[in-house]
Amino acid sequence: MRLTHHMLKSYSFLPSLKIAAGQAVALPTLKFSLDEGLSEVFSKRQLELHIHKHHQGYIDKINGFLKTHPAEKYGGMEIEEIARSLQNGGMFNQFAQHLNHSFYWSCLKSGGGALQSPHSVEKAINRTFGSFGAFQAQFNEAGLGNFGSGWTWLVADGDKLKIVNTSNAELPAETEGRAILTIDVWEHAYYKDFENRRADYLKEIWKVVDWPAVSENYDRAMST
């Protein structure tokens, strides 16, 4: 099923993440280098494995898939649109994981962590959860309770926010609202540095969350 523009607009992760006809899909531009990395939380080796082994692995499979399908079928389509049209199965996983990881990297930067006024998302967090500390506690609890592999999301739903878990490569349901932040809770996101201590990873990841970017995502969600 090809999704309508209205359906996509109601749940868009990034301003644009399209398949360019005749061009290979590539890793997104990152806000950090591997040398400097996100050293407040991750080692260089952890990032190398996550970006160049796991994320790149999804991209390699996408490019292999696109070589065997007519360029005019997918050229110009959003990654989300392709993922949702595939619904389930192996290639859904590849497209969805590329999308999820691209959004995850866009939410992180070295030197992040502080949610400073007057970001609009701060008011929404306080309105929904009571305080930033209460929000972090609920988000960490959700991430820790996300059994197996998956993603934990902060989603804008009208003038309220909510925390949503998805399993494996799944995207939040379109009816959930619009994602403004995601944290990868697959073991490959943290195992090199934190082993099986997901709770420690979730505690530390806030040091590199790019709150200005999250706030921009929230503002974009409110304006469409």
Phi and psi in degrees as GROMACS dihedral restraints (atoms count N, CA, C in turn):
[ dihedral_restraints ]
;  ai    aj    ak    al  type     phi  dphi    fc
    3     4     5     6     1   -85.6    20    10
    4     5     6     7     1   128.7    20    10
    6     7     8     9     1   -81.2    20    10
    7     8     9    10     1   151.0    20    10
    9    10    11    12     1   -80.7    20    10
   10    11    12    13     1   159.1    20    10
   12    13    14    15     1   -58.2    20    10
   13    14    15    16     1   -38.5    20    10
   15    16    17    18     1   -61.4    20    10
   16    17    18    19     1   -43.2    20    10
   18    19    20    21     1   -63.2    20    10
   19    20    21    22     1   -41.0    20    10
   21    22    23    24     1   -67.4    20    10
   22    23    24    25     1   -42.2    20    10
   24    25    26    27     1   -63.2    20    10
   25    26    27    28     1   -28.1    20    10
   27    28    29    30     1   -74.4    20    10
   28    29    30    31     1   -14.8    20    10
   30    31    32    33     1  -149.4    20    10
   31    32    33    34     1    79.0    20    10
   33    34    35    36     1  -115.2    20    10
   34    35    36    37     1   124.9    20    10
   36    37    38    39     1   -77.9    20    10
   37    38    39    40     1   -41.9    20    10
   39    40    41    42     1  -129.5    20    10
   40    41    42    43     1   158.0    20    10
   42    43    44    45     1   -53.3    20    10
   43    44    45    46     1   -40.1    20    10
   45    46    47    48     1  -160.7    20    10
   46    47    48    49     1   127.9    20    10
   48    49    50    51     1  -143.7    20    10
   49    50    51    52     1    80.7    20    10
   51    52    53    54     1  -108.2    20    10
   52    53    54    55     1   156.3    20    10
   54    55    56    57     1   -84.8    20    10
   55    56    57    58     1   119.7    20    10
   57    58    59    60     1   -89.6    20    10
   58    59    60    61     1   124.2    20    10
   60    61    62    63     1   -55.5    20    10
   61    62    63    64     1   127.9    20    10
   63    64    65    66     1    81.5    20    10
   64    65    66    67     1    -1.0    20    10
   66    67    68    69     1  -116.4    20    10
   67    68    69    70     1   145.2    20    10
   69    70    71    72     1   -74.9    20    10
   70    71    72    73     1   147.4    20    10
   72    73    74    75     1   -73.3    20    10
   73    74    75    76     1   143.1    20    10
   75    76    77    78     1  -135.0    20    10
   76    77    78    79     1   165.5    20    10
   78    79    80    81     1   -58.9    20    10
   79    80    81    82     1   146.6    20    10
   81    82    83    84     1   -70.9    20    10
   82    83    84    85     1   161.0    20    10
   84    85    86    87     1   -69.3    20    10
   85    86    87    88     1   128.6    20    10
   87    88    89    90     1   -96.2    20    10
   88    89    90    91     1   157.4    20    10
   90    91    92    93     1   -88.3    20    10
   91    92    93    94     1     4.1    20    10
   93    94    95    96     1  -145.6    20    10
   94    95    96    97     1   154.4    20    10
   96    97    98    99     1   -94.2    20    10
   97    98    99   100     1   158.1    20    10
   99   100   101   102     1   -66.7    20    10
  100   101   102   103     1   -31.4    20    10
  102   103   104   105     1   -65.5    20    10
  103   104   105   106     1   -46.1    20    10
  105   106   107   108     1   -86.8    20    10
  106   107   108   109     1   -38.8    20    10
  108   109   110   111     1    56.1    20    10
  109   110   111   112     1  -149.2    20    10
  111   112   113   114     1  -117.7    20    10
  112   113   114   115     1    63.4    20    10
  114   115   116   117     1   -65.2    20    10
  115   116   117   118     1   -17.2    20    10
  117   118   119   120     1   -63.9    20    10
  118   119   120   121     1   -21.7    20    10
  120   121   122   123     1  -128.6    20    10
  121   122   123   124     1   -45.3    20    10
  123   124   125   126     1  -115.0    20    10
  124   125   126   127     1   149.0    20    10
  126   127   128   129     1   -78.5    20    10
  127   128   129   130     1   161.7    20    10
  129   130   131   132     1   -59.7    20    10
  130   131   132   133     1   -40.1    20    10
  132   133   134   135     1   -64.4    20    10
  133   134   135   136     1   -39.3    20    10
  135   136   137   138     1   -60.3    20    10
  136   137   138   139     1   -44.8    20    10
  138   139   140   141     1   -67.6    20    10
  139   140   141   142     1   -39.5    20    10
  141   142   143   144     1   -58.4    20    10
  142   143   144   145     1   -46.3    20    10
  144   145   146   147     1   -64.2    20    10
  145   146   147   148     1   -43.6    20    10
  147   148   149   150     1   -68.2    20    10
  148   149   150   151     1   -44.9    20    10
  150   151   152   153     1   -81.4    20    10
  151   152   153   154     1   -51.6    20    10
  153   154   155   156     1   -91.8    20    10
  154   155   156   157     1   -11.7    20    10
  156   157   158   159     1  -105.5    20    10
  157   158   159   160     1   -56.7    20    10
  159   160   161   162     1   -76.6    20    10
  160   161   162   163     1   -59.5    20    10
  162   163   164   165     1   -62.7    20    10
  163   164   165   166     1   -45.3    20    10
  165   166   167   168     1   -62.4    20    10
  166   167   168   169     1   -32.1    20    10
  168   169   170   171     1   -61.8    20    10
  169   170   171   172     1   -40.2    20    10
  171   172   173   174     1   -64.0    20    10
  172   173   174   175     1   -42.2    20    10
  174   175   176   177     1   -63.8    20    10
  175   176   177   178     1   -42.3    20    10
  177   178   179   180     1   -59.6    20    10
  178   179   180   181     1   -40.2    20    10
  180   181   182   183     1   -70.2    20    10
  181   182   183   184     1   -35.6    20    10
  183   184   185   186     1   -61.9    20    10
  184   185   186   187     1   -46.9    20    10
  186   187   188   189     1   -64.4    20    10
  187   188   189   190     1   -36.0    20    10
  189   190   191   192     1   -63.3    20    10
  190   191   192   193     1   -39.7    20    10
  192   193   194   195     1   -64.6    20    10
  193   194   195   196     1   -45.2    20    10
  195   196   197   198     1   -66.2    20    10
  196   197   198   199     1   -28.4    20    10
  198   199   200   201     1   -66.0    20    10
  199   200   201   202     1   -23.7    20    10
  201   202   203   204     1  -102.2    20    10
  202   203   204   205     1     7.0    20    10
  204   205   206   207     1  -126.7    20    10
  205   206   207   208     1   145.2    20    10
  207   208   209   210     1   -56.1    20    10
  208   209   210   211     1   132.4    20    10
  210   211   212   213     1   -58.8    20    10
  211   212   213   214     1   -34.9    20    10
  213   214   215   216     1   -69.7    20    10
  214   215   216   217     1   -17.1    20    10
  216   217   218   219     1   -72.7    20    10
  217   218   219   220     1   -38.4    20    10
  219   220   221   222     1  -115.6    20    10
  220   221   222   223     1   -13.1    20    10
  222   223   224   225     1   -58.6    20    10
  223   224   225   226     1   128.9    20    10
  225   226   227   228     1    86.1    20    10
  226   227   228   229     1    -5.7    20    10
  228   229   230   231     1   -83.4    20    10
  229   230   231   232     1   147.5    20    10
  231   232   233   234     1   -70.8    20    10
  232   233   234   235     1   145.6    20    10
  234   235   236   237     1   -55.9    20    10
  235   236   237   238     1   -42.0    20    10
  237   238   239   240     1   -60.9    20    10
  238   239   240   241     1   -41.1    20    10
  240   241   242   243     1   -62.3    20    10
  241   242   243   244     1   -43.4    20    10
  243   244   245   246     1   -65.3    20    10
  244   245   246   247     1   -45.6    20    10
  246   247   248   249     1   -58.0    20    10
  247   248   249   250     1   -47.7    20    10
  249   250   251   252     1   -69.3    20    10
  250   251   252   253     1   -30.1    20    10
  252   253   254   255     1   -70.5    20    10
  253   254   255   256     1   -29.7    20    10
  255   256   257   258     1   -77.9    20    10
  256   257   258   259     1   -23.2    20    10
  258   259   260   261     1    66.2    20    10
  259   260   261   262     1   -70.5    20    10
  261   262   263   264     1  -141.7    20    10
  262   263   264   265     1   171.6    20    10
  264   265   266   267     1   103.1    20    10
  265   266   267   268     1  -178.8    20    10
  267   268   269   270     1   -58.6    20    10
  268   269   270   271     1   -47.4    20    10
  270   271   272   273     1   -75.1    20    10
  271   272   273   274     1   -29.2    20    10
  273   274   275   276     1   -56.0    20    10
  274   275   276   277     1   -45.4    20    10
  276   277   278   279     1   -58.9    20    10
  277   278   279   280     1   -41.1    20    10
  279   280   281   282     1   -67.3    20    10
  280   281   282   283     1   -48.2    20    10
  282   283   284   285     1   -65.9    20    10
  283   284   285   286     1   -43.3    20    10
  285   286   287   288     1   -66.6    20    10
  286   287   288   289     1   -39.4    20    10
  288   289   290   291     1   -68.8    20    10
  289   290   291   292     1   -35.2    20    10
  291   292   293   294     1   -62.7    20    10
  292   293   294   295     1   -43.7    20    10
  294   295   296   297     1   -63.3    20    10
  295   296   297   298     1   -49.5    20    10
  297   298   299   300     1   -60.9    20    10
  298   299   300   301     1   -45.1    20    10
  300   301   302   303     1   -65.9    20    10
  301   302   303   304     1   -40.8    20    10
  303   304   305   306     1   -59.7    20    10
  304   305   306   307     1   -40.7    20    10
  306   307   308   309     1   -68.7    20    10
  307   308   309   310     1   -41.5    20    10
  309   310   311   312     1   -56.4    20    10
  310   311   312   313     1   -49.8    20    10
  312   313   314   315     1   -62.3    20    10
  313   314   315   316     1   -34.4    20    10
  315   316   317   318     1   -68.2    20    10
  316   317   318   319     1   -17.8    20    10
  318   319   320   321     1   -92.8    20    10
  319   320   321   322     1     1.8    20    10
  321   322   323   324     1  -122.6    20    10
  322   323   324   325     1   145.2    20    10
  324   325   326   327     1  -158.3    20    10
  325   326   327   328     1   152.6    20    10
  327   328   329   330     1   -68.0    20    10
  328   329   330   331     1   138.4    20    10
  330   331   332   333     1    82.3    20    10
  331   332   333   334     1    11.9    20    10
  333   334   335   336     1   -81.7    20    10
  334   335   336   337     1  -154.8    20    10
  336   337   338   339     1   104.8    20    10
  337   338   339   340     1   -39.4    20    10
  339   340   341   342     1   -88.7    20    10
  340   341   342   343     1   126.2    20    10
  342   343   344   345     1   -96.2    20    10
  343   344   345   346     1   101.3    20    10
  345   346   347   348     1  -105.6    20    10
  346   347   348   349     1   141.6    20    10
  348   349   350   351     1   -63.0    20    10
  349   350   351   352     1   150.6    20    10
  351   352   353   354     1  -106.1    20    10
  352   353   354   355     1    44.0    20    10
  354   355   356   357     1   -57.5    20    10
  355   356   357   358     1   132.3    20    10
  357   358   359   360     1   -63.3    20    10
  358   359   360   361     1   -30.4    20    10
  360   361   362   363     1   -66.8    20    10
  361   362   363   364     1   -25.3    20    10
  363   364   365   366     1   -62.2    20    10
  364   365   366   367     1   -43.6    20    10
  366   367   368   369     1   -63.2    20    10
  367   368   369   370     1   -39.6    20    10
  369   370   371   372     1   -66.9    20    10
  370   371   372   373     1   -38.7    20    10
  372   373   374   375     1   -64.0    20    10
  373   374   375   376     1   -46.6    20    10
  375   376   377   378     1   -64.6    20    10
  376   377   378   379     1   -37.0    20    10
  378   379   380   381     1   -67.2    20    10
  379   380   381   382     1   -36.9    20    10
  381   382   383   384     1   -85.8    20    10
  382   383   384   385     1   -43.1    20    10
  384   385   386   387     1  -108.6    20    10
  385   386   387   388     1   -11.4    20    10
  387   388   389   390     1    98.3    20    10
  388   389   390   391     1   -37.1    20    10
  390   391   392   393     1  -164.5    20    10
  391   392   393   394     1   164.1    20    10
  393   394   395   396     1   -66.0    20    10
  394   395   396   397     1   -39.3    20    10
  396   397   398   399     1   -61.2    20    10
  397   398   399   400     1   -41.0    20    10
  399   400   401   402     1   -66.2    20    10
  400   401   402   403     1   -38.9    20    10
  402   403   404   405     1   -61.6    20    10
  403   404   405   406     1   -48.9    20    10
  405   406   407   408     1   -58.5    20    10
  406   407   408   409     1   -42.5    20    10
  408   409   410   411     1   -62.3    20    10
  409   410   411   412     1   -43.4    20    10
  411   412   413   414     1   -68.5    20    10
  412   413   414   415     1   -38.8    20    10
  414   415   416   417     1   -65.8    20    10
  415   416   417   418     1   -45.7    20    10
  417   418   419   420     1   -62.9    20    10
  418   419   420   421     1   -39.1    20    10
  420   421   422   423     1   -63.2    20    10
  421   422   423   424     1   -41.4    20    10
  423   424   425   426     1   -65.1    20    10
  424   425   426   427     1   -44.6    20    10
  426   427   428   429     1   -63.3    20    10
  427   428   429   430     1   -40.0    20    10
  429   430   431   432     1   -67.4    20    10
  430   431   432   433     1   -33.0    20    10
  432   433   434   435     1   -86.6    20    10
  433   434   435   436     1    -1.3    20    10
  435   436   437   438     1   -77.0    20    10
  436   437   438   439     1    97.5    20    10
  438   439   440   441     1   -65.3    20    10
  439   440   441   442     1   135.4    20    10
  441   442   443   444     1    74.3    20    10
  442   443   444   445     1  -135.9    20    10
  444   445   446   447     1  -103.4    20    10
  445   446   447   448     1   147.9    20    10
  447   448   449   450     1   168.3    20    10
  448   449   450   451     1  -158.1    20    10
  450   451   452   453     1  -138.3    20    10
  451   452   453   454     1   145.5    20    10
  453   454   455   456     1  -118.3    20    10
  454   455   456   457     1   130.3    20    10
  456   457   458   459     1  -121.8    20    10
  457   458   459   460     1   148.8    20    10
  459   460   461   462     1  -107.1    20    10
  460   461   462   463     1   122.4    20    10
  462   463   464   465     1  -122.1    20    10
  463   464   465   466     1   134.9    20    10
  465   466   467   468     1   -88.1    20    10
  466   467   468   469     1   122.2    20    10
  468   469   470   471     1  -128.6    20    10
  469   470   471   472     1    96.0    20    10
  471   472   473   474     1    66.7    20    10
  472   473   474   475     1  -133.4    20    10
  474   475   476   477     1   -93.9    20    10
  475   476   477   478     1    10.2    20    10
  477   478   479   480     1  -115.8    20    10
  478   479   480   481     1   160.8    20    10
  480   481   482   483     1  -112.8    20    10
  481   482   483   484     1   153.5    20    10
  483   484   485   486     1  -146.2    20    10
  484   485   486   487     1   156.8    20    10
  486   487   488   489     1  -102.2    20    10
  487   488   489   490     1   129.3    20    10
  489   490   491   492     1  -129.8    20    10
  490   491   492   493     1   134.9    20    10
  492   493   494   495     1  -101.8    20    10
  493   494   495   496     1   142.0    20    10
  495   496   497   498     1  -128.6    20    10
  496   497   498   499     1   154.9    20    10
  498   499   500   501     1  -100.2    20    10
  499   500   501   502     1   147.3    20    10
  501   502   503   504     1    53.7    20    10
  502   503   504   505     1  -121.5    20    10
  504   505   506   507     1   -97.7    20    10
  505   506   507   508     1     5.2    20    10
  507   508   509   510     1   -61.9    20    10
  508   509   510   511     1   145.1    20    10
  510   511   512   513     1   -93.1    20    10
  511   512   513   514     1   150.8    20    10
  513   514   515   516     1   -59.3    20    10
  514   515   516   517     1   146.2    20    10
  516   517   518   519     1   -58.8    20    10
  517   518   519   520     1   143.7    20    10
  519   520   521   522     1   -58.0    20    10
  520   521   522   523     1   -27.7    20    10
  522   523   524   525     1   -75.3    20    10
  523   524   525   526     1   -10.2    20    10
  525   526   527   528     1   -71.6    20    10
  526   527   528   529     1   -25.6    20    10
  528   529   530   531     1   126.7    20    10
  529   530   531   532     1  -137.2    20    10
  531   532   533   534     1  -134.9    20    10
  532   533   534   535     1   126.0    20    10
  534   535   536   537     1   -68.4    20    10
  535   536   537   538     1   136.5    20    10
  537   538   539   540     1  -122.0    20    10
  538   539   540   541     1   -11.2    20    10
  540   541   542   543     1  -159.1    20    10
  541   542   543   544     1   141.1    20    10
  543   544   545   546     1  -138.7    20    10
  544   545   546   547     1   149.3    20    10
  546   547   548   549     1  -124.5    20    10
  547   548   549   550     1   129.3    20    10
  549   550   551   552     1   -76.3    20    10
  550   551   552   553     1   121.7    20    10
  552   553   554   555     1  -113.7    20    10
  553   554   555   556     1    16.4    20    10
  555   556   557   558     1   -64.2    20    10
  556   557   558   559     1   146.7    20    10
  558   559   560   561     1   -61.1    20    10
  559   560   561   562     1   -29.6    20    10
  561   562   563   564     1   -66.3    20    10
  562   563   564   565     1   -14.6    20    10
  564   565   566   567     1   -73.7    20    10
  565   566   567   568     1   -21.1    20    10
  567   568   569   570     1  -144.7    20    10
  568   569   570   571     1    -6.4    20    10
  570   571   572   573     1   -64.5    20    10
  571   572   573   574     1   -35.2    20    10
  573   574   575   576     1   -61.0    20    10
  574   575   576   577     1   -36.9    20    10
  576   577   578   579     1   -98.5    20    10
  577   578   579   580     1   -34.0    20    10
  579   580   581   582     1  -114.5    20    10
  580   581   582   583     1     0.7    20    10
  582   583   584   585     1    52.6    20    10
  583   584   585   586     1  -124.9    20    10
  585   586   587   588     1   -97.2    20    10
  586   587   588   589     1    17.0    20    10
  588   589   590   591     1   -92.8    20    10
  589   590   591   592     1    72.7    20    10
  591   592   593   594     1   -60.6    20    10
  592   593   594   595     1   -36.3    20    10
  594   595   596   597     1   -60.1    20    10
  595   596   597   598     1   -39.7    20    10
  597   598   599   600     1   -67.8    20    10
  598   599   600   601     1   -41.3    20    10
  600   601   602   603     1   -58.2    20    10
  601   602   603   604     1   -47.0    20    10
  603   604   605   606     1   -64.7    20    10
  604   605   606   607     1   -33.6    20    10
  606   607   608   609     1   -67.7    20    10
  607   608   609   610     1   -39.4    20    10
  609   610   611   612     1   -83.0    20    10
  610   611   612   613     1   -28.2    20    10
  612   613   614   615     1   -60.3    20    10
  613   614   615   616     1   -25.1    20    10
  615   616   617   618     1   -63.3    20    10
  616   617   618   619     1   -19.7    20    10
  618   619   620   621     1   -66.9    20    10
  619   620   621   622     1   -19.3    20    10
  621   622   623   624     1  -122.7    20    10
  622   623   624   625     1    13.4    20    10
  624   625   626   627     1   -71.3    20    10
  625   626   627   628     1   131.2    20    10
  627   628   629   630     1   -89.2    20    10
  628   629   630   631     1    88.8    20    10
  630   631   632   633     1   -66.4    20    10
  631   632   633   634     1   -34.6    20    10
  633   634   635   636     1   -58.6    20    10
  634   635   636   637     1   -38.1    20    10
  636   637   638   639     1   -67.7    20    10
  637   638   639   640     1   -41.4    20    10
  639   640   641   642     1   -62.7    20    10
  640   641   642   643     1   -40.7    20    10
  642   643   644   645     1   -65.2    20    10
  643   644   645   646     1   -37.8    20    10
  645   646   647   648     1   -63.5    20    10
  646   647   648   649     1   -40.1    20    10
  648   649   650   651     1   -60.8    20    10
  649   650   651   652     1   -40.5    20    10
  651   652   653   654     1   -65.5    20    10
  652   653   654   655     1   -45.5    20    10
  654   655   656   657     1   -61.1    20    10
  655   656   657   658     1   -40.1    20    10
  657   658   659   660     1   -64.5    20    10
  658   659   660   661     1   -39.8    20    10
  660   661   662   663     1   -63.5    20    10
  661   662   663   664     1   -37.4    20    10
  663   664   665   666     1   -75.7    20    10
  664   665   666   667     1   -19.6    20    10
  666   667   668   669     1   -97.4    20    10
  667   668   669   670     1    -1.3    20    10
